[in-house]
Amino acid sequence: MEFYQKLKKLRAQKGWSQEEFAERLQVSRQAVSKWENGQGFPETEKLVKMSRLFQVSLDYLLKGEGQPFGAHGTTEEGYYASQEVVEAYLLNKKQGAKRIAVGVAILIASILLPMYVQETFSYVLFMMVVASGVGILVWQGFSVKAYKELETQPLIFDDSFIQDFRQKSMANRKRYGLLIVTGIVIIIVSFGIPFLTNDTGHADRDPLLALMPLIWACAVYLFIIAGSAMEGERLIANNEEYVKEYEQYEESSKHSWIHAVIWPVAAVIFLAIGFIWNAWHPGWLVFLVAAVFTTAYTTWKSSKD
C-alpha cells in the first residue's frame, strides 16, 4: 500500500473530510488532495504531525512494501492499530471497568442499611446510596464509546508489537486469574460467617453479618476489574477469534435491550412493594413475571425475524 492510499484510508477512518484534515494539519485542501492522488509528498514536519493525528508510527506511513502484517503474515484489509492506540484503548477500558465495579459494589454493599438501621431515615439513606450506584452505572453507560473501531473491525498490527504483546498478555492472565480465584475464595469463606454469629434474639443483626455484603462487594469488584482486563487484552492478542465471536453476539443480542429495561423496572417495583406495603415475600414474584415476559418477547421477535 502506497503512502497516498494509506493517507486516504486513515483520514476516512477518522471520519474527516479533506477540509477538516487540512485545517488540523494547517495546510490547504488542495495540498491534501494532491497527496491523496499521489501527486506530491508532504514535508517531514507534516509527516510527524500526521503520525500524531492518526496515532500511527512514521514507519507505517513511510514504508512502501505494503501495510503492516497481521498475526499470520497476511495483508488483509482492517483497522491499523498502533502500539499507542492499543495502550490508550486498554487504559480507557480499565477506567470504565473501575467505574462499573464501583457502581455495582455500592449497590451490593447498600443492603447493610435496611439490615442494621430500622428507622425510616435508613430507607431514605438506602435509596440515596442505591441511586448513587445506579448513577455511576448510568454515567458510564452514556459515556462516549471511544475506540469503537477496535472492538468492531479486524485489526492489523506491526508484527514485532503483537508478538511482544501476546507474551505480556499471557503473563497478565495469571495475575487476572489469581484475582478471580481470590474473589471466589472469599465468597465461599463468607458463607461461614453466620455460624460465628451470637446466638441471640437479634442474630439477624449481628455485626459479623455486615462482613458478608462487604465481602461480596469486594469480590464482585475483583471479578469486574479482572474480567474487563482479560477481555480487552484478548481482543488484541486473539483479534480474529474475538471479531467472529463479536459478530455472533451482535446477531444473537438484537433484542437484548428489553433486559436493560425490564429488570431495573422490576427491581424498582420490588423495592416499592417491600418498603411501602412491607410485602417482601410475595413481592419477589415480580422477578418471575419479568423473566416470563422477557423470554416470551425475545422468542416472539426472533420467530418474526
Backbone as numpy.savetxt, mean C-alpha at the origin, in Angstrom:
# Nx Ny Nz CAx CAy CAz Cx Cy Cz
17.15 1.15 -28.75 16.30 2.34 -28.75 17.18 3.59 -28.75
16.97 4.45 -29.71 17.77 5.66 -29.84 17.32 6.72 -28.84
18.17 7.76 -28.67 17.89 8.81 -27.68 16.53 9.45 -27.93
16.22 9.81 -29.18 14.97 10.52 -29.46 13.76 9.65 -29.13
13.89 8.34 -29.30 12.79 7.44 -28.94 12.61 7.36 -27.43
13.72 7.32 -26.73 13.65 7.29 -25.27 13.04 8.58 -24.73
13.45 9.70 -25.31 12.94 11.00 -24.86 11.43 11.08 -25.04
10.96 10.68 -26.20 9.53 10.72 -26.48 8.75 9.81 -25.52
9.31 8.62 -25.27 8.64 7.65 -24.40 8.60 8.14 -22.95
9.71 8.67 -22.46 9.77 9.15 -21.08 8.83 10.33 -20.86
8.77 11.23 -21.85 7.86 12.38 -21.73 6.40 11.91 -21.69
6.07 10.93 -22.53 4.70 10.41 -22.57 4.34 9.72 -21.26
5.30 9.03 -20.65 5.05 8.36 -19.37 4.73 9.37 -18.27
5.35 10.53 -18.34 5.08 11.57 -17.36 3.77 12.32 -17.66
3.24 12.13 -18.85 2.01 12.82 -19.22 2.20 14.28 -19.56
3.40 14.67 -19.97 3.69 16.06 -20.30 3.57 16.28 -21.80
3.03 17.42 -22.19 3.08 17.82 -23.59 4.47 18.36 -23.88
4.75 18.59 -25.18 6.06 19.14 -25.53 6.24 20.53 -24.90
5.14 21.29 -24.84 5.21 22.62 -24.24 5.53 22.55 -22.75
4.86 21.64 -22.05 5.08 21.50 -20.61 6.51 21.04 -20.33
6.98 20.08 -21.11 8.34 19.59 -20.91 9.36 20.70 -21.21
9.10 21.47 -22.26 10.01 22.57 -22.62 10.10 23.60 -21.50
8.96 23.90 -20.86 8.95 24.86 -19.76 9.78 24.33 -18.58
9.63 23.05 -18.27 10.39 22.47 -17.16 11.89 22.46 -17.47
12.23 22.26 -18.73 13.63 22.19 -19.13 14.19 23.57 -19.47
13.28 24.57 -19.56 13.65 25.95 -19.88 14.29 26.05 -21.26
13.60 25.44 -22.23 14.00 25.53 -23.64 12.73 25.81 -24.44
12.87 25.97 -25.74 11.70 26.21 -26.58 11.04 24.88 -26.96
9.76 24.95 -27.33 9.06 23.74 -27.76 9.67 23.21 -29.05
10.15 24.11 -29.90 10.77 23.69 -31.16 12.02 22.84 -30.91
12.76 23.18 -29.85 13.97 22.40 -29.52 13.58 20.97 -29.12
12.52 20.87 -28.30 12.06 19.54 -27.88 11.59 18.75 -29.09
10.86 19.41 -29.98 10.34 18.75 -31.18 11.48 18.22 -32.05
12.54 19.02 -32.20 13.70 18.58 -33.00 14.37 17.36 -32.37
14.55 17.39 -31.05 15.19 16.27 -30.36 14.38 14.99 -30.54
13.05 15.11 -30.42 12.20 13.93 -30.52 12.08 13.42 -31.95
12.42 14.24 -32.92 12.42 13.81 -34.32 13.81 13.36 -34.78
14.75 13.34 -33.87 16.09 12.89 -34.20 16.88 13.88 -35.02
16.52 15.18 -34.93 17.18 16.20 -35.74 18.18 17.03 -34.95
18.45 16.62 -33.74 19.41 17.35 -32.93 19.66 16.62 -31.63
20.59 17.19 -30.82 20.93 16.53 -29.56 21.17 17.62 -28.52
20.58 17.48 -27.32 20.73 18.54 -26.30 22.15 18.59 -25.74
22.48 19.75 -25.19 23.80 19.90 -24.56 23.82 19.17 -23.22
25.01 19.01 -22.67 25.19 18.22 -21.45 24.35 18.74 -20.29
24.28 20.05 -20.12 23.51 20.63 -19.02 22.05 20.20 -19.09
21.49 20.19 -20.31 20.09 19.81 -20.49 19.91 18.30 -20.26
20.89 17.50 -20.63 20.81 16.06 -20.40 20.77 15.75 -18.91
21.57 16.47 -18.13 21.59 16.26 -16.69 20.22 16.63 -16.09
19.65 17.72 -16.59 18.34 18.14 -16.09 17.25 17.13 -16.48
17.36 16.59 -17.70 16.42 15.54 -18.13 16.50 14.33 -17.20
17.73 13.97 -16.86 17.94 12.81 -15.99 17.22 13.00 -14.67
17.27 14.22 -14.13 16.60 14.49 -12.85 15.08 14.53 -13.01
14.62 15.15 -14.09 13.17 15.25 -14.31 12.53 13.89 -14.51
13.19 13.03 -15.27 12.64 11.70 -15.57 13.05 10.65 -14.53
13.96 11.02 -13.63 14.46 10.11 -12.60 15.07 8.84 -13.23
15.88 9.07 -14.24 16.62 7.99 -14.89 18.10 8.37 -14.91
18.93 7.40 -15.16 20.37 7.66 -15.19 20.79 8.26 -16.53
21.90 8.98 -16.52 22.47 9.49 -17.76 22.89 8.33 -18.66
23.32 7.26 -18.04 23.72 6.07 -18.80 22.56 5.57 -19.66
21.38 5.55 -19.08 20.20 5.09 -19.83 19.88 6.04 -21.00
19.99 7.35 -20.75 19.68 8.31 -21.80 20.68 8.25 -22.96
21.93 8.02 -22.63 22.98 8.18 -23.63 23.36 6.90 -24.37
23.25 5.74 -23.69 23.73 4.54 -24.38 22.81 4.19 -25.54
23.39 3.76 -26.63 22.62 3.55 -27.85 22.40 2.12 -28.25
22.85 1.16 -27.43 22.71 -0.23 -27.85 21.32 -0.77 -27.61
20.42 0.05 -27.03 19.05 -0.43 -26.79 18.64 -0.08 -25.38
17.42 -0.38 -25.06 16.90 -0.09 -23.74 17.49 -1.05 -22.72
17.39 -0.75 -21.42 17.98 -1.62 -20.41 17.40 -3.01 -20.48
18.24 -3.98 -20.19 17.77 -5.35 -20.21 16.92 -5.64 -19.01
15.90 -6.48 -19.20 15.05 -6.90 -18.11 15.67 -8.05 -17.36
14.84 -8.70 -16.56 15.34 -9.75 -15.68 15.90 -10.93 -16.46
15.41 -11.15 -17.68 15.84 -12.31 -18.46 16.63 -11.90 -19.71
17.18 -10.68 -19.68 17.98 -10.24 -20.81 17.16 -9.87 -22.02
15.86 -9.66 -21.86 15.00 -9.33 -22.98 14.91 -7.83 -23.15
14.34 -7.41 -24.25 14.16 -5.97 -24.51 12.69 -5.66 -24.74
11.82 -6.29 -23.96 10.38 -6.07 -24.12 10.02 -4.66 -23.67
8.87 -4.18 -24.15 8.39 -2.86 -23.77 7.98 -2.87 -22.31
8.17 -1.75 -21.64 7.78 -1.65 -20.24 8.17 -0.30 -19.70
7.89 -0.10 -18.41 8.21 1.15 -17.74 9.61 1.05 -17.13
10.50 1.95 -17.53 11.87 1.92 -17.01 11.89 2.45 -15.59
12.34 1.63 -14.66 12.42 2.01 -13.25 13.88 2.10 -12.85
14.36 3.31 -12.64 15.74 3.49 -12.22 15.87 3.19 -10.73
17.10 3.11 -10.24 17.34 2.84 -8.83 16.72 3.94 -7.96
16.82 5.19 -8.42 16.26 6.30 -7.66 14.74 6.19 -7.54
14.07 5.80 -8.64 12.62 5.65 -8.64 12.19 4.51 -7.72
12.90 3.39 -7.77 12.56 2.24 -6.93 12.71 2.59 -5.46
13.79 3.26 -5.09 14.01 3.62 -3.70 12.93 4.60 -3.21
12.55 5.55 -4.07 11.50 6.50 -3.69 10.15 5.79 -3.54
9.88 4.83 -4.42 8.63 4.06 -4.34 8.55 3.27 -3.04
9.62 2.58 -2.68 9.62 1.77 -1.47 9.49 2.64 -0.22
10.11 3.83 -0.23 9.99 4.75 0.90 8.54 5.24 1.02
7.93 5.59 -0.12 6.54 6.03 -0.13 5.60 4.94 0.40
5.85 3.71 -0.02 5.03 2.58 0.42 5.20 2.34 1.92
6.42 2.49 2.42 6.69 2.30 3.84 5.94 3.34 4.67
5.94 4.59 4.22 5.24 5.64 4.95 3.73 5.40 4.97
3.19 4.95 3.83 1.77 4.63 3.77 1.41 3.47 4.67
2.26 2.45 4.71 2.01 1.28 5.57 2.01 1.68 7.04
2.88 2.60 7.43 2.92 3.05 8.82 1.61 3.74 9.20
1.07 4.57 8.31 -0.20 5.24 8.62 -1.33 4.22 8.76
-1.37 3.25 7.85 -2.40 2.22 7.93 -2.26 1.42 9.23
-1.03 1.04 9.56 -0.77 0.24 10.76 -1.18 1.00 12.02
-0.86 2.29 12.07 -1.23 3.09 13.24 -2.75 3.20 13.35
-3.43 3.45 12.22 -4.89 3.56 12.24 -5.56 2.29 12.73
-5.12 1.15 12.21 -5.71 -0.14 12.63 -5.38 -0.43 14.08
-4.15 -0.14 14.51 -3.77 -0.38 15.91 -4.61 0.46 16.87
-4.90 1.68 16.49 -5.75 2.54 17.33 -7.15 1.95 17.46
-7.71 1.45 16.36 -9.04 0.86 16.39 -9.08 -0.36 17.32
-8.04 -1.19 17.25 -8.01 -2.39 18.09 -7.85 -2.02 19.57
-6.94 -1.09 19.85 -6.69 -0.70 21.24 -7.86 0.06 21.86
-8.72 0.65 21.03 -9.83 1.47 21.54 -10.83 0.67 22.37
-10.87 -0.65 22.20 -11.85 -1.44 22.94 -11.54 -1.46 24.44
-10.38 -0.94 24.85 -10.06 -0.84 26.27 -11.01 0.10 27.00
-11.46 1.15 26.32 -12.26 2.18 26.98 -13.60 1.64 27.50
-14.45 1.02 26.66 -15.70 0.49 27.22 -15.49 -0.67 28.19
-14.31 -1.32 28.13 -14.04 -2.43 29.05 -13.79 -1.94 30.48
-13.14 -0.78 30.62 -12.66 -0.36 31.93 -13.31 0.91 32.47
-13.96 1.64 31.61 -14.63 2.87 32.06 -16.10 2.77 31.66
-16.97 2.70 32.66 -18.38 2.46 32.39 -19.21 3.74 32.30
-18.63 4.88 32.65 -19.38 6.13 32.58 -19.72 6.49 31.14
-20.72 7.38 31.00 -21.15 7.80 29.66 -20.01 8.45 28.89
-19.15 9.19 29.61 -18.04 9.87 28.94 -17.13 8.87 28.24
-17.00 7.65 28.79 -16.11 6.68 28.17 -16.57 6.31 26.77
-17.90 6.27 26.57 -18.41 5.95 25.25 -18.12 7.07 24.25
-18.24 8.31 24.75 -17.91 9.45 23.90 -16.43 9.42 23.53
-15.59 9.14 24.53 -14.15 9.06 24.29 -13.83 7.91 23.34
-14.55 6.79 23.54 -14.36 5.63 22.66 -14.64 6.00 21.21
-15.75 6.69 20.97 -16.11 7.08 19.61 -15.09 8.06 19.03
-14.54 8.92 19.89 -13.54 9.89 19.42 -12.26 9.16 19.00
-11.85 8.16 19.79 -10.65 7.39 19.45 -10.87 6.60 18.17
-12.05 5.96 18.06 -12.38 5.22 16.84 -12.36 6.15 15.64
-12.93 7.34 15.81 -12.97 8.31 14.71 -11.56 8.71 14.28
-10.65 8.83 15.26 -9.27 9.20 14.90 -8.60 8.08 14.10
-8.85 6.82 14.50 -8.29 5.70 13.75 -8.85 5.62 12.35
-10.18 5.78 12.23 -10.82 5.77 10.91 -10.32 6.94 10.08
-10.15 8.09 10.74 -9.67 9.28 10.01 -8.30 9.06 9.39
-7.41 8.40 10.13 -6.07 8.10 9.59 -6.17 7.19 8.38
-7.06 6.17 8.47 -7.22 5.24 7.35 -7.83 5.93 6.13
-8.82 6.79 6.37 -9.45 7.52 5.26 -8.45 8.48 4.62
-7.67 9.16 5.46 -6.64 10.07 4.95 -5.68 9.33 4.04
-5.23 8.14 4.49 -4.34 7.35 3.66 -5.04 6.89 2.38
-6.33 6.53 2.50 -7.08 6.06 1.34 -7.24 7.12 0.27
-7.33 8.39 0.69 -7.51 9.47 -0.27 -6.19 10.15 -0.64
-5.08 9.66 -0.10 -3.78 10.22 -0.47 -3.50 9.95 -1.94
-2.73 10.84 -2.55 -2.38 10.67 -3.95 -1.56 9.40 -4.12
-2.00 8.56 -5.04 -1.31 7.29 -5.28 -0.11 7.53 -6.20
1.04 7.76 -5.59 2.26 7.98 -6.37 2.80 6.66 -6.89
3.56 6.75 -7.97 4.23 5.59 -8.56 3.24 4.49 -8.98
2.07 4.92 -9.46 1.07 3.94 -9.89 1.59 3.10 -11.05
2.44 3.70 -11.90 2.96 2.96 -13.05 3.75 1.73 -12.61
4.45 1.84 -11.49 5.26 0.72 -11.04 4.40 -0.47 -10.65
3.17 -0.21 -10.21 2.31 -1.29 -9.73 1.41 -1.86 -10.81
1.36 -1.22 -11.97 0.40 -1.65 -12.98 1.05 -2.02 -14.32
2.34 -1.76 -14.47 2.99 -2.04 -15.75 4.20 -2.96 -15.56
4.55 -3.70 -16.61 5.82 -4.45 -16.56 6.97 -3.47 -16.41
7.96 -3.82 -15.61 9.06 -2.91 -15.34 10.34 -3.39 -16.02
11.18 -2.42 -16.37 12.48 -2.69 -16.96 13.54 -2.06 -16.06
14.59 -2.81 -15.74 15.62 -2.34 -14.83 16.99 -2.44 -15.49
17.93 -1.67 -14.96 19.33 -1.90 -15.31 19.73 -3.24 -14.70
20.38 -4.07 -15.47 20.66 -5.45 -15.05 21.46 -5.52 -13.76
22.47 -4.66 -13.62 23.31 -4.69 -12.42 22.50 -4.33 -11.18
21.57 -3.38 -11.32 20.76 -2.95 -10.18 19.82 -4.06 -9.72
19.11 -4.70 -10.64 18.11 -5.68 -10.25 18.75 -6.90 -9.60
19.94 -7.28 -10.05 20.63 -8.42 -9.44 21.01 -8.11 -7.99
21.53 -6.91 -7.77 21.90 -6.50 -6.42 20.66 -6.37 -5.53
19.58 -5.85 -6.11 18.34 -5.66 -5.34 17.78 -7.01 -4.89
17.80 -8.00 -5.76 17.27 -9.32 -5.41 18.05 -9.95 -4.26
19.34 -9.75 -4.24 20.14 -10.30 -3.15 19.77 -9.64 -1.82
19.62 -8.32 -1.84 19.24 -7.61 -0.63 17.82 -7.99 -0.20
16.93 -8.17 -1.18 15.54 -8.53 -0.87 15.46 -9.88 -0.18
16.27 -10.83 -0.62 16.28 -12.16 0.01 16.71 -12.05 1.48
17.68 -11.20 1.75 18.13 -11.00 3.14 17.04 -10.32 3.97
16.34 -9.35 3.35 15.29 -8.63 4.07 14.10 -9.53 4.40
13.81 -10.51 3.55 12.67 -11.38 3.78 12.80 -12.13 5.11
14.01 -12.47 5.50 14.21 -13.14 6.78 13.82 -12.21 7.93
14.17 -10.93 7.79 13.84 -9.96 8.84 12.33 -9.73 8.91
11.69 -9.61 7.74 10.24 -9.43 7.74 9.53 -10.68 8.29
10.06 -11.84 7.94 9.48 -13.09 8.45 9.58 -13.16 9.96
10.69 -12.67 10.52 10.86 -12.66 11.97 9.83 -11.75 12.64
9.53 -10.60 12.00 8.51 -9.70 12.55 7.14 -10.39 12.58
6.80 -11.09 11.50 5.51 -11.77 11.43 5.42 -12.89 12.47
6.49 -13.67 12.59 6.51 -14.74 13.59 6.38 -14.16 15.00
7.05 -13.04 15.26 6.96 -12.39 16.56 5.52 -11.99 16.87
4.84 -11.42 15.86 3.44 -11.04 16.04 2.56 -12.24 16.36
2.77 -13.35 15.65 1.98 -14.57 15.88 2.22 -15.10 17.29
3.48 -15.11 17.71 3.82 -15.66 19.03 3.18 -14.83 20.14
3.26 -13.50 20.05 2.71 -12.69 21.15 1.19 -12.76 21.18
0.54 -12.98 20.03 -0.91 -13.17 20.04 -1.25 -14.48 20.74
-0.52 -15.55 20.42 -0.76 -16.83 21.07 -0.56 -16.72 22.59
0.52 -16.04 22.98 0.81 -15.86 24.41 -0.30 -15.06 25.09
-0.88 -14.10 24.38 -1.90 -13.24 24.99 -3.13 -14.02 25.44
-3.41 -15.15 24.81 -4.59 -15.93 25.19 -4.40 -16.65 26.52
-3.19 -16.60 27.06 -2.97 -17.15 28.40 -3.21 -16.14 29.49
-3.39 -14.87 29.13 -3.58 -13.82 30.14 -4.83 -14.03 30.98
-5.99 -14.42 30.41 -7.18 -14.61 31.26 -6.97 -15.60 32.40
-6.06 -16.55 32.24 -5.82 -17.53 33.31 -5.01 -16.93 34.46
-4.45 -15.73 34.23 -3.65 -15.08 35.27 -4.45 -14.02 36.02
-5.68 -13.75 35.59 -6.49 -12.69 36.21 -6.95 -13.12 37.59
-7.28 -12.12 38.40 -7.76 -12.38 39.76 -9.15 -12.99 39.73
-9.38 -13.92 40.60 -10.69 -14.58 40.68 -11.61 -13.74 41.55
-12.13 -12.65 40.98 -13.02 -11.74 41.71 -14.29 -11.56 40.94
-15.18 -10.82 41.52 -16.45 -10.56 40.84 -16.28 -9.62 39.66
-15.13 -8.98 39.56 -14.89 -8.06 38.44 -13.71 -8.57 37.61
-13.64 -9.89 37.41 -12.53 -10.46 36.65 -12.48 -9.95 35.23
-13.69 -9.56 34.69 -13.71 -9.07 33.31 -13.05 -7.71 33.18
-12.76 -7.06 34.35 -12.12 -5.74 34.31 -10.74 -5.79 34.97
-10.18 -6.95 35.08 -8.85 -7.10 35.66 -7.84 -6.34 34.80
-6.94 -5.60 35.45 -5.95 -4.82 34.67 -5.12 -5.65 33.71
-4.90 -6.92 34.05 -4.11 -7.76 33.16 -4.77 -7.93 31.79
-6.10 -7.91 31.78 -6.81 -8.09 30.51 -6.55 -6.94 29.55
-6.14 -5.80 30.10 -5.84 -4.65 29.24 -4.68 -4.95 28.30
-3.84 -5.91 28.71 -2.70 -6.25 27.86 -3.13 -6.90 26.55
-4.28 -7.59 26.55 -4.68 -8.34 25.37 -4.90 -7.46 24.14
-5.79 -6.44 24.22 -5.95 -5.60 23.01 -4.69 -4.83 22.65
-3.87 -4.47 23.66 -2.62 -3.77 23.35 -1.67 -4.69 22.60
-1.60 -5.96 23.03 -0.75 -6.93 22.34 -1.25 -7.17 20.92
-2.58 -7.29 20.77 -3.13 -7.51 19.43 -2.83 -6.32 18.52
-2.94 -5.11 19.07 -2.65 -3.91 18.28 -1.20 -3.90 17.81
-0.28 -4.26 18.72 1.15 -4.31 18.36 1.41 -5.37 17.30
0.76 -6.54 17.47 0.97 -7.63 16.51 0.48 -7.25 15.12
-0.71 -6.64 15.05 -1.25 -6.24 13.75 -0.37 -5.17 13.12
0.17 -4.28 13.95 1.10 -3.26 13.44 2.29 -3.94 12.75
2.85 -4.96 13.41 3.98 -5.68 12.82 3.58 -6.38 11.53
2.39 -6.99 11.51 1.92 -7.69 10.31 1.83 -6.73 9.12
1.25 -5.57 9.35 1.04 -4.62 8.25 2.37 -4.07 7.74
3.26 -3.69 8.65 4.56 -3.14 8.25 5.36 -4.17 7.47
5.46 -5.39 8.01 6.24 -6.44 7.35 5.60 -6.87 6.04
4.28 -7.03 6.04 3.58 -7.47 4.82 3.71 -6.47 3.70
3.57 -5.18 4.01 3.69 -4.14 2.98 5.10 -4.10 2.41
6.10 -4.21 3.27 7.49 -4.18 2.80 7.79 -5.38 1.90
7.29 -6.55 2.29 7.51 -7.75 1.48 6.82 -7.62 0.12
5.60 -7.07 0.11 4.88 -6.90 -1.15 5.61 -5.93 -2.07
6.08 -4.79 -1.51 6.79 -3.80 -2.32 8.06 -4.36 -2.92
8.83 -5.09 -2.14 10.08 -5.65 -2.66 9.81 -6.77 -3.66
8.73 -7.53 -3.45 8.41 -8.59 -4.40 7.98 -8.01 -5.74
7.33 -6.85 -5.71 6.95 -6.19 -6.97 8.18 -5.91 -7.82
9.26 -5.51 -7.17 10.49 -5.19 -7.90 11.26 -6.46 -8.25
11.47 -7.32 -7.27 12.33 -8.49 -7.47 11.70 -9.54 -8.38
10.39 -9.70 -8.34 9.69 -10.69 -9.16 8.57 -10.00 -9.93
8.96 -9.02 -10.74 7.97 -8.15 -11.36 7.04 -8.87 -12.32
7.57 -9.75 -13.14 6.74 -10.43 -14.14 5.63 -11.24 -13.46
5.98 -11.95 -12.40 5.00 -12.74 -11.65 3.98 -11.82 -10.98
4.47 -10.71 -10.42 3.59 -9.77 -9.71 2.57 -9.15 -10.65
2.99 -8.75 -11.85 2.08 -8.11 -12.81 0.97 -9.07 -13.21
1.30 -10.35 -13.42 0.28 -11.34 -13.78 -0.74 -11.48 -12.66
-0.27 -11.54 -11.42 -1.17 -11.66 -10.28 -2.03 -10.41 -10.13
-1.45 -9.24 -10.42 -2.20 -7.99 -10.32 -3.33 -7.96 -11.34
-3.05 -8.39 -12.56 -4.10 -8.41 -13.59 -5.23 -9.36 -13.20
-4.89 -10.51 -12.63 -5.91 -11.45 -12.18 -6.73 -10.85 -11.03
-6.04 -10.15 -10.14 -6.73 -9.52 -9.01 -7.69 -8.43 -9.49
-7.25 -7.60 -10.45 -8.11 -6.56 -10.98 -9.38 -7.14 -11.60
-9.23 -8.26 -12.28 -10.37 -8.90 -12.93 -11.35 -9.45 -11.91
-10.81 -10.01 -10.83 -11.66 -10.66 -9.84 -12.24 -9.70 -8.80
-11.74 -8.46 -8.76 -12.18 -7.53 -7.72 -12.89 -6.30 -8.28
-13.55 -6.45 -9.42 -14.25 -5.32 -10.03 -15.37 -4.80 -9.14
-15.95 -5.69 -8.33 -17.08 -5.30 -7.49 -16.71 -5.27 -6.01
-15.41 -5.18 -5.73 -14.98 -5.22 -4.33 -15.36 -3.95 -3.57
-15.78 -2.89 -4.29 -16.15 -1.66 -3.61 -17.30 -1.88 -2.63
-18.14 -2.89 -2.91 -19.28 -3.13 -2.05 -18.83 -3.48 -0.63
-17.69 -4.18 -0.51 -17.17 -4.54 0.81 -16.71 -3.29 1.56
-16.10 -2.35 0.83 -15.62 -1.12 1.46 -16.76 -0.25 1.96
-17.96 -0.45 1.42 -19.12 0.33 1.84 -19.92 -0.39 2.93
-20.21 -1.67 2.70 -21.10 -2.40 3.58 -20.52 -2.62 4.97
-19.25 -3.03 5.05 -18.71 -3.39 6.36 -18.56 -2.21 7.31
-18.10 -1.03 6.88 -18.11 0.11 7.79 -19.52 0.49 8.24
-20.49 0.41 7.31 -21.89 0.71 7.68 -22.39 -0.29 8.71
-22.06 -1.57 8.50 -22.48 -2.61 9.45 -21.86 -2.36 10.83
-20.59 -1.94 10.86 -19.94 -1.66 12.14 -20.60 -0.50 12.87
-20.97 0.54 12.12 -21.65 1.70 12.73 -23.00 1.28 13.30
-23.76 0.49 12.53 -25.07 0.02 13.01 -24.91 -0.84 14.26
-23.90 -1.72 14.27 -23.67 -2.59 15.42 -23.36 -1.76 16.67
-22.49 -0.75 16.53 -22.16 0.10 17.67 -23.37 0.90 18.15
-24.18 1.37 17.19 -25.38 2.12 17.57 -26.35 1.23 18.35
-26.57 0.02 17.89 -27.46 -0.92 18.59 -26.93 -1.20 20.00
-25.63 -1.36 20.12 -25.05 -1.67 21.42 -25.11 -0.52 22.39
-24.69 0.68 21.94 -24.62 1.82 22.85 -25.99 2.42 23.16
-26.87 2.45 22.18 -28.18 3.10 22.37 -29.17 2.17 23.06
-29.26 0.91 22.58 -30.26 -0.02 23.12 -29.63 -1.12 23.97
-28.28 -1.09 24.13 -27.59 -2.10 24.92 -27.95 -3.52 24.48
-28.06 -3.70 23.16 -28.44 -5.01 22.60 -27.26 -5.57 21.82
-26.15 -5.78 22.52 -24.96 -6.27 21.85 -25.15 -7.69 21.30
-25.83 -8.51 22.08 -25.95 -9.92 21.68 -26.72 -10.11 20.37
-27.96 -9.62 20.22 -28.57 -9.80 18.89 -28.00 -8.85 17.85
-27.31 -7.81 18.32 -26.78 -6.82 17.38 -25.77 -7.38 16.41
-25.05 -8.41 16.83 -24.02 -8.97 15.96 -24.60 -9.57 14.68
-25.93 -9.82 14.66 -26.56 -10.39 13.47 -26.44 -9.46 12.26
-26.17 -8.18 12.52 -26.03 -7.23 11.42 -24.86 -7.65 10.51
-23.81 -8.25 11.09 -22.67 -8.69 10.28 -23.05 -9.90 9.41
-23.92 -10.76 9.93 -24.40 -11.89 9.14 -25.22 -11.40 7.95
-26.06 -10.42 8.20 -26.86 -9.84 7.11 -25.95 -9.19 6.07
-24.92 -8.48 6.53 -23.98 -7.83 5.61 -23.25 -8.86 4.76
-22.84 -9.98 5.37 -22.14 -11.03 4.63 -23.04 -11.63 3.56
-24.29 -11.91 3.92 -25.24 -12.48 2.95 -25.49 -11.51 1.80
-25.64 -10.23 2.14 -25.92 -9.22 1.11 -24.76 -9.07 0.14
-23.53 -8.96 0.67 -22.37 -8.76 -0.21 -22.13 -9.98 -1.09
-22.32 -11.18 -0.52 -22.14 -12.40 -1.32 -23.17 -12.48 -2.44
-24.42 -12.15 -2.11 -25.48 -12.20 -3.12 -25.23 -11.16 -4.22
-24.79 -9.97 -3.82 -24.56 -8.90 -4.79 -23.42 -9.26 -5.75
-22.28 -9.68 -5.19 -21.13 -10.00 -6.05 -21.43 -11.19 -6.97
-22.18 -12.17 -6.47 -22.55 -13.32 -7.30 -23.46 -12.89 -8.45
-24.41 -12.02 -8.15 -25.35 -11.53 -9.16 -24.61 -10.71 -10.23
-23.73 -9.80 -9.80 -23.00 -8.96 -10.76 -22.06 -9.79 -11.62
-21.40 -10.79 -11.01 -20.49 -11.64 -11.75 -21.22 -12.45 -12.82
-22.45 -12.90 -12.48 -23.23 -13.67 -13.44 -23.65 -12.79 -14.62
-23.92 -11.51 -14.35 -24.29 -10.60 -15.43 -23.10 -10.27 -16.33
-21.93 -10.19 -15.72 -20.72 -9.90 -16.51 -20.35 -11.09 -17.40
